[in-house]
Amino acid sequence: MIEKLLLLFRIPELRRKLILTVILLAVYRMGFWIPLPFVDQSALQDRIADMQDGSESGFGQVMQIVALFSASRVGNATIFGLGIMPYISASIIFQLLGQVYPPLEALQKEGEAGRRKINEYTRYATVLICLGQSFFWVKGLGGGMLGGSVLFDHYNHWYWWFVGSVWMTTGTMVLMWIGEQIDAYGLGNGISLLIMAGIVAQMPAGGAQLFEPALRNGVRIGTATGIERYLMLAAVFLFVVVWVVIITQGQRRIPIQSAKHVRGRRTLGGQRQFLPLRLNQAGVMPIIFASSLLMFPYMIFGWLDSNFDLRIFRILHQAFGGSRGYVYSMAYIGLIYFFCYFWTAITFNPKEIAANLKDHGSFIPGYRPGVRTANYLESVMVRITYVGAAFLSLIAVIPTLIASAMGVNPLVASFYGGTGLLIVVSVALDLVQKIDSHLITRNYAGLLDSEN
């Protein structure tokens, strides 16, 4: 394995891609140390810490989830404070519009030129979303959004709101540019690598928070720092890693038969091949979308509770905030299933695949080319997507179960036993596959290939 890793630096093109990716990720991390010029960072951190420890823990946890899935640190008002979530939101909007708005649908069918045009529209929409989100964030800090705490009242002026909005919008556009440069000239998917880097950077702090009580009070059986507690967390960690690899790599292989063609004295075709259908076609996107959407009920019910003072709004506000009980978990699972099928419907087109098979003279044994083949592929994808969505739902609720049963901070649990770990492992596997494709094209064995 060490020889294979050293091989990455012996291939000039692969070495350049790897070094460029590392440099761009380093620039991404350095941006979190460049604060907005008018925010008292120490006061902001103290206020968020109080909210996480006190009765207002719901808002603090919501902010932590935003930071986890957006490659950002919303708790620190820095130039990269918004992360790349505005870009992801704009991409989702245009993907949705591409299914219902005929002009965008026509652009999608134009190939590379159409995709470039849609990417241009996505960038414009990202700027608008950034300006709106950053303005409300900066103005909210000055106006006492964090539970009535005015952190920079002497800068509570439209000029500083404008400056802060421009700074944070520029930071998000830089992150978007970094992701695109990694896609074009580096290794792996740029946006996914940014999210992964943000999660990995927070894992050491989460580990320190997890083991700090044991280091301070010692390990004692039957207590909060008991050895059985840490063994259980380690078992959950290994369980998640193993099953993430299995589900991510899992495929349903559909047998395909090629028709025979006679060319002179030679007979071509007739080989039996397989069409691989991924068990988890949507990847980690359903969890990211579902977590993002579940922030809105917390904010909406909080506003209704403060304005109408009804018990039902207070209960729902708490359910979608810090408590995260049955209602939150069911809504979370329902959204994950919805986005799994929705994302699969966008990325997997059985009619197009059936048409391509027919054009190349291939067919699925037992099914006529055309409509019958498309219907069969769609039915198979519906069934395996159900299994993939069930796995994602289990991974998504594991942090809640660990936090409630073992008294672990939900954010720490999401790092080492749930969604954060799922994202890290999935992106790492995708990166390894990209590296393997470069090695195999140069007649080298892949990183995961066994030694022969």
N, C-alpha and C positions, 0 to 999 in steps of 0.2 A: 504493500500500500504506500509506503514511503517513497519507493521508486516511482510509482505512478504520480504521486503528488509533485515530485521533482520534475517529472516529465512535462508538467504544465508550463514550467519555466524554460524548457528547452525548445519548445515550439514557438517561434517568434510571434506569429499572429495571435496565438492563444495567450502568450505572455502579455502582449500589449492590451488585449481585451481585459485580462484579469487585473492588471495594474490600473487601467483606466477606471474599472468598476470600483476598486478599492479607494482610489483618489476621490471619486465622486461621492461615495458613501461617507468618506471622511469630511468632505465639505458639508454634506447634509448634517452630520453630527455637530460640526463647529457652529452652524447657524443657531443652535439652541443656546449658545453662550453669548449671543448678541441681543440684549434686551431692548425693548422699546424705551425711548429716551425719557419718558415722563412717568413711568410706573415704578413705585417703590416695591422692588421684588421681595424684600424681606417681609414687608407688611402683607403682601399678597400671599406668600407662603404661610405665614402665621395664621391668616384668616382661613385658608383652605384646610390647614391642619386642624384648626378648631372645629370646622364644619365636619370633617371626617371623624373626629372623636366625639362630637356632641350629637345633639338631636337632629342636626341638619346634614347627617351623613349621606342622605340620598343625593343631594346635589354634588357633593364631593365625589361619590362613586360614579355618578353620571359623567362628571368631567374626566375621571380616570378611564372610563370606557371609551370616551371620545378620543383620548390620547392613545389608547391601546390600538384602536382600529384606524386611526387617521395618520399614523406616523408623526405625531405632534406631541407637544407638551402644553396643553391649554392652560394648565396651572401656572406656567411661566409665560408672561407676556413678552415673547420674543418675536423676531421677524419670521420665524417658522412656526409661530403659535397655532396657526390654523391647519398645519400639515397639508396633506394632499386630498383631504376629504372633499373640498369644493370641486376639485377636478374629477374625483370619482362620482360625485353627485351629478355634475354636468354630463359625464359619459353615460350614466344611467338614463338621464333625461332623453338624450339623443337616441339611445338604443330603444327606449320605449316609443319615441316619436317615429323611429324608423319602421315600426310595425303598424302604425295607424295613420301616418301622414304620407300621402303618395309621393310628394316631391323628394322627401328624404329616402323613401324606399327606392325610388328611381336612382338616387345617387349611390345607394349601397350596391346596386346592380351594375354600376359603371366600372367596377374594379378599382384599381389603385388610384386613379384620378378622383373617383367619387369618395374614397376613403380619406384622401388628403383634404378634400373640401369639407367633409364632416368633421375631421380633426380641427380644421380651422374654426368652424362654428363652435366646436367644443371649447376651444381656448377662449373665444370671446365670452361664452357663457360662464366659464370659470372666473373670468375677471369680474363679471357682474355679481356672481355669487360671493366671491371673496370680499368685494366692497361692501355688500350688505352684511355679511357675517362679522367682518372686522369692525364695521361701524357700530353695530349693536354691542359687540364685546367691549370695545373701548369706551363707548358712551355708558354702558352698563356699569363698568368699573367706577367711572367718575360719578355716576348717579346713584351708586349704592346697590348694584345688582346682587352682590354677595351678602344677602341677608341684612341690608341696610348699612353696610360698611363702605364709607367713601374713602378710597385709598389714595386718591390724588386730587382732592377738592380744589387746590390752587391751580390745577391745570384743567379744570372742568369748563372747557371752552371749545367752541366749534373748531378753532384752529388746530388744537391738539387732537380732536377727534379725526380731523382730516389727515393730519400727519400719521397718526396711528393706523388708520385704515390703509393709507398708501403703503406704509412700511409692511404691514402684514400681507397685503395683496401682492406686493413685490416678492415677499418671501415664498408665498405659495407658487407664484409663477416660476421662481427659480427652482423649486422642488419639481414642478412639472417638467421643466427643461432638463433637469438632472435625470428624471425617469426616462424621458425620451432619448437622451444621449446614451443611457445604459442599454436601452432597447436597440439602438442603431449601431453602437460601436463597442458595447461592453458584453457582459455575459448575463443571461437570465432576463426576467421580466423586471423592468425598472421600478414600476410602482409597487409590485410585490416585494422587491428587495428593500425598498424604503420602509415599508410596514414591518418587515422582518427585522431590519436593523433597529427600528424604534423599540420593538419588543425585546430583542436581545439586550439592548442597552439598559433596559429597566429590570431585567432578570436578576442581576447581582444585588440590587437594592431589595428586591422581593425576597431573595434568599437570605439576606442579612436580617430582614424583618422576621422571617420564619424561624431562624435559628437563634436570634438574639435572646429570647427568654431562656433557652437551654444553656447558652453560654453564661448568662447572668446568674441563674438559679441552679444550674446543674440538671442532669438528666435523672428523673425519678419515675419509676414505674407507677402507673395509676394516676399520674398528675397531668397537667396541661403540657408538661415537657417530658412525658414518658417516652421511652424508646419505642413502644408499640405504636404510638402516634406517628412517629417519623417513618417507621417501617411501613405503615399503611399508606402514607403519602408517597413513599418510594414505589410501592406496588402499583398505586394508581398511575404514577408517572410512567412506569414501564408498560402498563396496560395501554395507556393512551398512545405512547410512541409506537408500540407493536401494531396496534389496530389502525393507526393513521397510515402507517406504511402499507398494511394489507389492503385497506380500502382505497387508498390513493393509487396503488399499483394494480388493484383488482380490475379485471376485464371480463366481459362476456364475449367470447369468440364465436362469431357467426360463420359457419362454413360457407365458402364461396367456390363455385365450380366455373372454370373458364371453358368456353366453347372451343372445340377443335377447329383449326383452319388449315387447309391444305394449300401450301405454296410450292408448286412444282412437285418435287419428290419429297418435300419435307412436310411434316405435320406439326403445326404449332398450337400452343394452348393445351387445354385439357388438364392443367394442373389444379390441384385442390389447395386453396388458400383460405385465409380467415380474415374476417372484418372485425377488428377489436372495438368494442363499445365499453367505454369507461364506466365503472360502477358509480363513481362520484363525478359526473360530468361537469357539475357546477363548481367544483373546488371549494374554496373557503368563502366565496362571495356571498352565499345565502346568510352565513352567520354575520358577516360585516353589514349587510343590508338590514337584517332583522334587528341587530343591536342598535343601528343608527335610528331606525324608525321607532324603536321602543323608548327613545329619549323624549319623543314628542308627547306621548300620554302623560309622562311625569310632569312636564312643564305645563301642559294644558290643564290637567286636573289640579295642579298647584295654583294656577291662576284662578280657576273656578272656585277653589276652596277659600282663597283669600278674599274673593269678591262676593261670594254668595253664602259662605259659612254653612254649608250643608254637610251632614255626616257622610253621605255617600261619596262626595268629592274628596273628603279627607281620607276615607278608607282607600279609595282608588289611587290617590296621590301617594300614600304610603306603600301600596301594593306595587306600584311601578317605580318606587324609589329605593329606600334602603332595605325594606323587609324582603322583597323579591320572593314572595311565596307562590302559592298554587296559581293564582291569576297570572302573575308575570311569567311563570314557567310555561303555562298553557299557551299564552299569547306568543311567547318566544318560539315554541315548537311549531305552532301554526304558521308563523311567518317564515320559518326555515323551510317547511314543506312547500309553501307557496313559492318562495324564491328559487328553490331547487327545481321545481317544474317549470317556472317561468324562465330561468336562465338556460335550462336545457332546451326549452322550446326555441329560444333565440339562437343558440349555438349549434343545435343539431337539427338538420333538415332532412327527414327521411325521404321526401319526394326527390330532392336533389341527388341524394346518394343512390336511390333506385334508378334515376335517370342515368347517372354516371356508370353504374354497373351495366345497364342495358347498352349504353353506347360502346363500352369496351368488350361487349360480348360475354359478360359474366352473369351468373345468376345464383340464387340461393336454392339448393335442392329442395324440391317440394313446393316451391312458390313461383308462380309465373312472373316474369319481369314486368315492371311497371307498377300499377296500383297495388296489386297483391303484395309485392315485395315491400313497398312503402308502408302499407298497413302492418305488415309483420314486424318491420323494424321499429315502427312507432309503438306497437304493443310491447315489444321487448324492452324498449327504453323506458316506458312507463313503469314497468315492473322493477327494473333494476334501479331506477331513480328513487322509488319508494324505499328500497333498502338503503341507498346512500343517504337519503334524507333522515331515515331513522338513526343512522350512525351519527350524522351531524347533530341531531337533536340530543342524543345521549352525551356527546362531547360538550354541547352547549350547557347542559344542566349539571354536569359534574362539578363545576366550581361552586354552584349554589348548594349542592348537596354536601360538598366538603366543608364549605363555610359554615353551614348550619349544624352539621353533625360533629365537626371537629374543632370549631371555633377558630378557623383560619380566615384571615382577611380575604374577601372575595377577589380582589385584584391579584393577590399572591396565588390563590387557587387557580385563577384563570391562566397564570403563567405556567404553572407546573402540573396542572391536571386537566386543562380544558382548551379553550379557544386559542389562547396565546401559543400554547404548545402545538396545536393543530396547524396554525399558520406557519410557525417556524419550520416544522417538519415537512409540510407540503411544499413550501418555497424551496427548502434545501434539496428535496428530491427533484424538483423541477430544474434547479441549478445544476445538479449532478447530471441529469439527462442532457442538458444543453452542452455540458463539457464532454460527455460521452460521444455526442454526435460529432463534435470537432475531432475527437481522438479517432473515432472509427473511420471517418473520411480520410484519415492519414494512415490507415492500416495499423493503428495501435489498439490494444485492448482497452475497453472502457474501465472506469473506476470501480464499477460494481461487478465486473466480469471476474470469474474465478481464474486463477493462474493455471495455465496448461503447460 
